[in-house]
Amino acid sequence: MESQIREIRVDGDEVVFRMYRQPYEFVAVKWLRVETVDGCNEATDCQLYARDLRARDHIRLHGDLDHTVVYATRIVLQQREQHLGGKD
């Protein structure tokens, strides 16, 4: 499934997030490695984990559905929106 993260929070060893237009809650362990489409899209740190995800990130997710929760087994960051501050 591919979608954009609407909200995200770290709860102990888990990262819990909701996606736009999805009825499920998504859960990943915070140290689950997040892949990137281009191999590395962070300027200096190529190691992304579930705890590093942000609201508005576009991701592709693979996981197991357990009633109303999806447990993520693989996450690929498709796009990260960058907002630049205004100039003074």
N, C-alpha and C positions, 0 to 999 in steps of 0.2 A: 504494500500500500504506500502511496505517496501523498503527503499533505504538509500543511504548515502548522507549526506548534502555536497554539493559542495561549496556553499558560503552562508554567513549569515550576516544580518545587522539589527540593531535596528533603527527604524524610528518612533520617538515619542512613542506612546503606543503600537506599533506593532513591531513584529519581522518578517522580510521578508527573506525567504531563497529559494534557488534553490537546486534541488537534481540532482544527476547524472542520465542521460538517461530519464529525465522527461521534457516535454515541458512547464509545468505550473510553475507559481510562487506560492509559498506557504506563507500564512500569518496567524499569530497567535497573539493574544494579549499577551504582554510580561509577564503577570502574570498567563497565562495558566499553570496549574500544569502539570509537565512531570512525568509520571510513569516510573519505572525501572523494568526490568525483574526479578531481584532478590530482589525486594522490596527496596533496597538502595544500590547503588554502588558508592556513594561518601564516602570517608573515614569518614568524621565527620558531613557532612550536608546532611541529607536525603531529604531535600526539594529542588527539582529542578523545575525551571520554564522555560518557552520558552526562556526567555532572557539569560538563562544559557547554551543553546545549543551552540555547536561549529562546525566549519567545520570539516568534516570527521566523525562526529557521525553517527552511524547507527540507524535509527529510524523506527518505525511503526506508520503510521499516518492515522487518520480517519478525514474526513472533507467533506465540501460541495463545489462542483465545481460551480463556477460562471463565465462562459465564459472562460477566460484564467487564472483565479486565483482560488486556492483552499484555502478555509478558514478552518483552522484546528480546530477541536472540541475535539480531543483527541490525545495525543502523548505519545508513549512508547519508551524509550531509550533502544535499543537492545544491543548496544556495543559502548564503547568509547575507541578510540585508545589513548594510553598513550605513549608518547615519552620521554625516559629518556636521560638526557644529558650525554655526554661522560665524562670519568674520566680524570683528568689532570695528 
